[in-house]
Amino acid sequence: METRINELFNWWDSYISTEASSINKNEIIDGESIKLDLLGAKKENISVDVSGQIITVKSTKKNIYGQNTKFERTYQLDEKYDTKSLKAKYEDGILTISADVKESRKPRKIEID
C-alpha cells in the first residue's frame, strides 16, 4: 500500500512539473511574449532552442523526493515574428521569451506625393 501511495505522489509531482506548469502567452504591441512558470528550476538547467519558427523549451529540476523531473514544451511562432530577435530572460522562476514583429509585417504609413 505504501509503495502505491509513493507511486501516486511521484506521478502527481511529475504531472505538476511537466503538464501543469503555468503558461501565459501575451500579444504585446511590438512583438510576442511567452511566459512560463519554471519555479524551482535553475537557469543552467533551462534551454531554449529555435528551428525555423518552432521554439522548444526544456528544463530539468529535482522534485521534493530528490528525483529529476523534466519539462518540455514546443511553440509554433507565427510567420510575422522574427526569430533572429528572440530573447529569453529567467527571473524569479519565470522564463520570458519574446520576439519582435518582422519589419516587413509591421504596419506603416505611406506618404502621398
C-alpha positions in Angstrom: 0.0 0.0 0.0 2.8 2.4 0.9 4.5 1.7 -2.4 1.3 2.5 -4.3 0.9 5.8 -2.4 4.5 6.8 -3.2 3.9 5.9 -6.9 0.8 8.2 -6.8 2.8 11.1 -5.3 5.7 10.6 -7.7 3.2 10.6 -10.6 1.5 13.7 -9.3 4.8 15.6 -8.7 5.9 14.6 -12.3 2.5 15.8 -13.6 2.7 19.1 -11.9 6.2 19.8 -13.2 5.6 18.6 -16.8 1.9 19.0 -17.6 0.5 21.7 -15.4 3.3 24.3 -15.5 1.6 27.7 -15.9 1.9 29.3 -19.4 0.9 32.8 -20.2 1.1 33.8 -23.9 0.5 37.5 -24.5 0.4 39.6 -27.6 2.2 42.8 -27.0 2.4 45.9 -29.2 5.8 45.3 -30.8 6.0 41.5 -30.6 5.2 38.2 -28.9 5.9 37.2 -25.3 5.6 33.7 -23.8 5.9 33.4 -20.0 6.5 30.1 -18.3 6.4 29.3 -14.6 9.5 27.2 -14.1 9.7 27.8 -10.3 12.5 25.7 -8.8 14.4 25.2 -12.0 18.0 26.6 -12.2 18.9 28.8 -15.1 21.7 26.4 -16.1 19.1 23.6 -16.4 16.9 25.5 -18.9 17.4 25.5 -22.6 15.6 27.4 -25.4 16.1 26.3 -28.9 14.7 27.6 -32.2 14.4 25.8 -35.5 12.6 27.7 -38.2 9.5 29.2 -36.4 9.5 26.4 -33.8 10.7 27.3 -30.2 11.4 24.4 -27.8 11.9 25.0 -24.1 13.4 22.2 -21.9 14.1 22.1 -18.2 15.0 19.7 -15.5 14.7 20.1 -11.8 14.7 17.9 -8.7 11.3 17.2 -7.2 10.6 17.0 -3.4 11.8 13.4 -3.4 15.2 14.3 -5.0 14.3 12.8 -8.4 14.9 14.7 -11.6 11.8 15.8 -13.4 11.7 17.0 -17.0 9.7 19.8 -18.6 9.5 20.3 -22.4 7.2 22.5 -24.5 7.2 23.4 -28.1 5.6 26.5 -29.6 4.9 27.4 -33.2 5.7 31.1 -33.7 3.6 32.9 -36.3 5.5 33.8 -39.5 5.1 37.5 -38.7 7.7 37.2 -35.9 11.4 37.4 -36.4 13.2 34.5 -34.8 16.5 36.3 -35.0 15.2 38.8 -32.5 14.3 36.1 -29.9 15.3 37.0 -26.3 14.9 34.9 -23.2 15.0 36.1 -19.6 14.7 34.0 -16.4 13.8 35.9 -13.3 12.0 34.8 -10.0 11.1 31.4 -11.5 9.5 32.9 -14.6 11.0 32.4 -18.1 10.0 35.1 -20.5 10.7 34.6 -24.3 10.0 37.5 -26.6 10.3 38.2 -30.3 9.8 41.3 -32.5 7.5 41.5 -35.4 9.3 41.4 -38.8 9.8 44.8 -40.2 8.0 43.7 -43.4 4.9 42.8 -41.3 4.7 46.0 -39.3 2.1 48.5 -40.3 3.5 51.6 -41.9 2.2 54.8 -43.2 2.6 55.6 -46.9 3.2 59.2 -47.8 1.2 60.6 -50.6 3.0 62.7 -53.3 
